[in-house]
Amino acid sequence: MKQTSPDNIPIISVRNLSKRYRMTHTDVSPMARLLRFLRSKKDGGREKVFFALKNVSFDIHQGEKIGVIGHNGAGKSTLLKILSRITYPSEGEARIRGRVTSLLEVGTGFNPELTGRENIYLNAAMQGLSLQEVQERFDDIVQFSGVGKFLELPVKYYSSGMYARLGFSVAAHLDPDILLLDEVLSVGDVAFQEKCLKKMDSLTGGGRTVVFVSHSIASILQFCDRVIWLDQGAVRFDGDAVDGVRAYEEANRVGGDPMDLSRITDRRGTGVARFLKSQLADADGRPCESVRTGQDVQIILEYEFQEEMPEKIHSVDIALAVENERQQRLISMHSDVLETDLTGMKKRGRFVCKVERLPLLPAMYQLLVSLHINHQLVDKVGRAGKIVVTEGDFFGTGRLPHKAIAPVCVDFDWRHESITS
């Protein structure tokens, strides 16, 4: 029978949690051991200790969607391992009320010599499910994973994407009270990542709690309502997801510096002229790390001719497109649509695209740029920068559509008209 947590009692309660590790060495030569011994004597015999987590406290209530963010080594995975009871804290405590299912890395708990079918039953049994419960869920697990035709194959022959699909599917269908996920969307195709996010959403809608570790800011913003930002083992932020991502991005200056496009080799065109840099800026042209929904922004693209300029430039078309992390095209801005005259190009210069009232909802987006001169493609770069968008007041009401409904805003109005017979 599923356990539930009353609204006033946290389903996860973490208090003064710390995890320390002794600094060890892998060398075994007698000279190395002697030198370490002499150094330790010089330091008074003190042992070097590393804190993966230090004095961490928070509560999570039933049905919450929590994103855990931070740099590599910040303590995110250590936290999930403690919550999963894989490792134990050095100090403090973590109280869990309910059944926990975790997927902390691709293929966690899988026996490589067993088939996909056998591993489904093995994983489910390890989570305490009866044979009948597994059989009731089996078809749904296989269908969701999409690995049905490889079910009788030992999983040691699976690709990392197949591992991820099967591992997530098993974890998500075991009817947990709490689902702990660590970078499960870092492998696998875009369509399956979207499928996972929808499944996670349905789980929380059914009262389950999800704690989701990810480096994908877009996925965090799309799925999570609350963010815990870990920095060097300590909680630096705990609150609204949009506010947390904004603070994290500003602290790490994501997008603040120009992106160097000159080193990108994945590009198309004659190469007569090439993009050198891309820069995100505010309405006044000041470089910025992130922008808000509804804010006026500029995208600045610096270029240089690599060869002699054409004797006469009679047409220039520059195009800027915006895609989400799932490579879905959301906005396309071609200069020729506006019939803008850009033929006054010099040996080196820049194009500036101004976007009034940016219509994108909070997430991270990718820029794509292309340049045609005299109706010939001279340069096209598929990853020409990124835009981190945080919450803004597009409509002047302090409200935005839910991010799961659509990724963009448009100006609109409603009115009522009476119909008289």
C-alpha positions in Angstrom: 0.0 0.0 0.0 1.4 3.4 -1.0 2.4 5.7 1.8 1.2 9.3 1.9 2.6 12.3 3.7 0.2 14.9 5.3 0.6 18.4 3.9 2.3 19.6 7.0 4.8 16.8 7.3 7.7 16.7 4.8 8.1 13.5 2.7 11.9 14.3 2.8 13.5 16.0 5.7 17.2 16.8 5.6 18.9 18.3 8.7 22.5 19.4 9.0 23.7 16.8 6.5 27.4 16.5 5.9 29.5 13.9 4.0 33.2 13.9 4.3 35.8 11.8 2.5 39.4 11.1 3.4 41.8 12.2 0.7 43.5 9.0 -0.4 46.2 8.1 -3.0 46.4 5.2 -5.4 50.2 5.0 -5.6 51.7 2.1 -3.7 55.5 2.6 -4.1 57.5 2.5 -0.9 59.0 5.9 -1.6 55.6 7.5 -2.1 54.3 6.1 1.1 57.4 7.3 3.0 57.0 10.8 1.6 53.3 10.9 2.6 54.2 9.7 6.1 56.8 12.4 6.5 54.5 15.1 5.2 51.7 14.0 7.6 54.2 14.1 10.5 55.2 17.6 9.5 51.5 18.6 9.5 51.1 17.2 13.0 49.5 14.0 11.7 46.4 15.8 10.5 44.5 13.8 7.8 43.2 15.7 4.8 39.5 15.6 4.5 37.1 16.7 1.7 33.5 17.7 2.4 31.2 16.6 -0.5 28.3 18.0 1.5 28.4 20.4 4.4 25.6 21.3 6.8 22.8 20.9 4.3 19.2 21.3 5.5 15.8 21.4 3.6 12.3 19.9 3.5 10.5 18.5 0.5 6.7 17.9 0.6 4.6 15.4 -1.3 4.1 16.1 -5.0 6.9 18.7 -5.3 9.1 18.8 -8.4 12.6 19.7 -7.2 15.5 20.5 -9.4 19.0 20.2 -8.0 21.6 22.3 -9.9 25.3 23.2 -9.5 28.7 22.6 -11.0 30.4 19.2 -11.2 31.6 18.4 -7.7 29.0 20.5 -6.0 27.6 17.6 -4.1 24.4 16.8 -6.2 25.1 13.1 -6.8 26.3 12.6 -3.2 23.0 14.1 -1.9 21.0 11.7 -4.1 23.1 8.7 -3.0 22.4 9.5 0.6 18.7 9.9 0.0 18.8 6.6 -1.8 20.6 4.9 1.1 23.5 3.9 -1.2 25.8 5.8 1.1 25.4 7.3 4.6 26.1 10.8 5.9 29.1 11.6 8.2 26.9 14.0 10.2 23.2 14.9 10.3 20.2 13.0 9.0 17.9 12.5 6.1 14.4 11.2 6.9 12.4 9.7 4.1 8.6 8.9 4.4 7.6 6.7 1.6 9.0 4.3 -1.0 12.0 5.6 -2.9 13.0 4.6 -6.5 16.2 6.0 -7.8 18.1 6.1 -11.1 21.4 7.6 -10.4 23.3 6.6 -13.5 22.7 4.8 -16.7 21.9 1.1 -16.0 22.0 1.4 -12.2 21.1 -2.0 -10.8 21.3 -3.9 -14.2 23.2 -7.1 -14.5 25.0 -6.9 -17.8 24.8 -10.7 -18.3 21.0 -10.8 -18.0 18.5 -9.9 -20.7 16.4 -6.8 -20.7 13.4 -8.9 -19.6 15.3 -10.5 -16.7 16.6 -7.1 -15.6 13.1 -5.7 -15.4 12.0 -8.5 -13.0 15.3 -8.2 -11.1 15.0 -4.4 -10.6 11.4 -4.6 -9.6 12.1 -7.3 -7.1 14.9 -5.3 -5.6 12.3 -2.5 -5.1 10.1 -4.8 -3.2 7.4 -5.5 -5.9 5.7 -8.9 -6.0 5.8 -11.1 -9.2 2.1 -10.2 -9.8 2.8 -6.5 -9.5 5.7 -6.7 -12.0 3.6 -8.7 -14.5 0.9 -6.0 -14.2 3.4 -3.3 -15.1 5.6 -5.3 -17.5 3.9 -4.4 -20.8 3.8 -0.6 -19.9 7.5 -0.7 -19.0 8.5 -2.3 -22.3 6.3 -0.1 -24.4 7.5 3.1 -22.8 11.2 2.1 -23.1 10.9 1.3 -26.8 13.4 -1.6 -26.5 10.9 -4.4 -27.0 12.7 -6.1 -29.9 15.9 -6.2 -27.9 14.2 -7.6 -24.8 15.8 -11.1 -25.0 19.3 -9.7 -25.6 21.8 -9.3 -22.7 21.9 -5.7 -21.7 25.7 -5.6 -22.0 25.0 -5.2 -25.7 22.7 -2.2 -25.3 23.8 1.3 -26.2 23.9 4.0 -23.6 20.6 5.3 -25.0 18.9 1.9 -24.7 20.2 1.6 -21.1 18.8 5.0 -20.2 15.4 4.2 -21.8 15.0 0.9 -20.0 16.4 2.2 -16.7 14.1 5.2 -16.6 11.0 3.2 -17.7 11.5 0.6 -14.9 12.1 3.4 -12.3 9.1 5.4 -13.4 6.7 2.4 -13.4 7.4 1.0 -10.0 4.8 3.3 -8.4 7.3 5.1 -6.0 6.4 7.8 -3.5 9.7 9.5 -4.3 11.6 9.3 -7.6 15.3 10.3 -7.5 16.9 11.0 -10.9 20.5 12.0 -11.6 21.2 13.2 -15.2 18.9 10.6 -16.7 18.3 13.0 -19.7 22.0 13.4 -20.5 21.8 10.4 -22.9 19.1 9.2 -25.3 17.4 11.0 -28.2 15.5 14.3 -28.0 12.1 12.6 -28.4 12.7 10.3 -25.5 13.9 13.2 -23.3 10.6 14.9 -23.9 8.7 11.7 -23.2 10.6 11.4 -19.8 9.6 15.0 -18.8 6.0 14.3 -19.6 6.1 11.1 -17.6 7.7 12.9 -14.6 5.0 15.5 -14.8 2.3 12.9 -14.7 3.9 11.3 -11.7 3.9 14.5 -9.7 0.3 15.1 -10.8 -0.5 11.8 -9.2 1.0 13.0 -5.9 4.5 11.5 -6.4 7.6 13.5 -5.5 10.5 13.9 -8.0 14.0 15.1 -7.2 15.8 15.8 -10.4 19.5 16.5 -10.8 20.4 17.9 -14.2 22.9 20.3 -16.0 20.1 21.0 -18.5 18.8 24.4 -17.4 16.0 24.1 -20.0 14.8 20.8 -18.6 14.9 22.3 -15.0 12.9 25.3 -16.1 10.4 23.2 -18.1 9.8 20.6 -15.3 10.6 22.0 -11.9 8.8 24.5 -9.7 11.6 24.7 -7.1 15.4 24.6 -7.3 18.0 23.7 -4.8 21.4 25.1 -5.9 24.4 23.4 -4.3 27.7 25.1 -4.3 30.8 23.4 -2.9 28.6 21.1 -0.8 26.4 23.8 0.7 23.0 25.1 -0.2 23.4 28.5 -1.9 19.7 28.9 -3.0 16.5 27.1 -2.2 13.3 28.5 -3.7 11.4 29.3 -6.9 12.9 27.6 -10.0 13.1 30.7 -12.2 14.7 32.8 -9.4 17.2 30.0 -8.7 18.2 29.6 -12.3 18.5 33.4 -12.7 20.8 33.6 -9.7 22.8 30.5 -10.8 23.3 31.9 -14.3 24.2 35.4 -13.1 26.8 34.0 -10.7 28.3 31.9 -13.5 27.9 34.6 -16.2 26.5 32.2 -18.7 26.2 34.1 -22.0 27.8 37.2 -20.6 31.0 36.9 -22.7 30.9 36.9 -26.5 30.8 33.4 -28.0 33.8 32.7 -30.3 32.5 31.4 -33.6 35.8 31.5 -35.4 36.9 28.1 -34.1 33.6 26.3 -35.0 34.3 23.9 -37.8 30.7 22.6 -38.2 29.5 25.2 -40.7 28.5 25.5 -44.3 29.0 28.0 -47.1 31.7 29.3 -49.4 33.6 30.9 -46.5 34.1 34.2 -48.4 32.9 35.9 -45.2 32.5 34.2 -41.8 30.9 35.0 -38.4 33.5 35.6 -35.7 31.5 36.3 -32.5 28.0 36.4 -31.2 26.9 38.4 -28.2 23.6 38.8 -26.3 22.9 42.3 -25.1 20.2 44.4 -23.6 18.3 47.2 -25.4 21.2 49.6 -24.8 23.8 47.2 -26.2 25.2 46.2 -22.9 26.3 42.5 -22.7 24.1 40.5 -20.5 24.1 36.9 -19.1 20.4 36.3 -19.3 17.2 38.1 -20.4 13.6 38.2 -19.3 10.4 37.3 -21.1 9.1 40.6 -22.5 12.5 42.4 -22.4 13.9 44.2 -25.4 17.2 42.4 -26.4 19.8 42.6 -29.1 21.8 39.8 -30.7 25.1 41.1 -32.1 26.9 39.1 -34.8 30.5 40.1 -35.8 31.8 39.1 -39.2 34.9 39.4 -41.4 35.6 38.7 -45.0 38.2 36.0 -45.4 38.8 36.7 -49.1 38.6 39.7 -51.3 35.1 41.3 -51.1 32.9 41.0 -54.2 33.3 44.0 -56.5 29.6 44.7 -56.0 27.3 43.6 -53.3 23.7 43.9 -54.5 21.9 41.6 -52.0 22.5 40.6 -48.4 20.3 38.3 -46.4 21.1 37.4 -42.8 18.9 35.0 -40.9 18.8 34.3 -37.2 16.8 31.4 -35.8 16.0 30.3 -32.2 15.5 26.7 -31.3 14.9 25.0 -27.9 17.1 22.2 -26.6 15.0 19.7 -28.5 15.9 21.4 -31.8 12.4 22.6 -32.4 12.5 25.9 -34.4 10.5 28.6 -32.5 11.5 31.9 -34.2 13.1 32.7 -37.6 14.2 36.3 -38.4 15.3 36.9 -42.0 16.4 40.4 -43.0 15.0 40.0 -46.5 11.5 39.7 -45.1 11.8 43.3 -43.9 13.5 44.3 -47.2 16.4 45.7 -45.1 19.3 47.1 -47.1 22.5 45.6 -45.7 24.6 46.0 -48.8 27.0 48.5 -47.2 29.1 45.7 -45.7 32.8 46.4 -45.0 35.9 44.2 -44.7 34.9 43.7 -41.0 31.7 44.7 -39.2 28.7 43.4 -37.3 25.0 42.9 -37.7 22.6 43.8 -34.9 19.2 42.1 -34.6 16.9 43.9 -32.2 14.0 41.9 -30.7 11.3 43.9 -29.0 9.5 42.3 -26.1 11.2 38.9 -26.3 8.3 36.4 -26.5 10.1 33.3 -25.2 9.1 31.7 -21.9 11.8 30.8 -19.3 14.3 28.2 -20.7 17.6 27.9 -22.5 17.6 28.4 -26.3 20.1 27.9 -29.1 20.9 30.4 -31.8 21.5 29.5 -35.5 22.8 32.1 -38.0 23.3 32.2 -41.8 24.5 34.8 -44.3 23.7 35.0 -48.0 25.6 37.5 -50.2 24.5 38.0 -53.8 22.1 35.0 -53.3 24.9 32.7 -52.3 25.3 31.0 -48.9 28.7 32.2 -47.5 28.4 31.1 -43.9 26.0 29.1 -41.7 26.6 28.2 -38.1 24.3 25.8 -36.3 25.4 26.5 -32.7 26.1 30.2 -32.7 25.2 31.1 -29.1 22.6 30.5 -26.5 19.9 32.6 -24.8 19.0 32.0 -21.2 15.5 33.4 -20.6 14.1 34.0 -17.1 10.7 35.1 -16.0 9.5 38.6 -17.0 6.2 40.5 -17.1 5.3 40.2 -20.8 1.6 41.0 -20.4 2.0 43.6 -17.6 -0.1 41.4 -15.2 2.7 39.6 -13.5 1.5 36.3 -15.1 2.7 34.1 -17.9 1.2 31.0 -19.5 2.4 27.7 -18.1 5.6 26.7 -19.7 4.1 23.2 -20.6 1.4 24.8 -22.8 3.6 26.6 -25.3 7.1 28.1 -25.4 6.2 31.6 -26.7 4.0 34.6 -25.9 2.0 36.8 -28.3 0.1 40.0 -27.9 -3.6 39.3 -27.8 -6.8 40.6 -26.4 -10.3 39.3 -25.5 -13.6 41.1 -25.6 -17.2 40.1 -25.4 -19.9 41.1 -27.9 -23.6 40.6 -27.5 -25.6 39.0 -30.3 -29.0 40.5 -30.8 -31.6 38.7 -32.8 
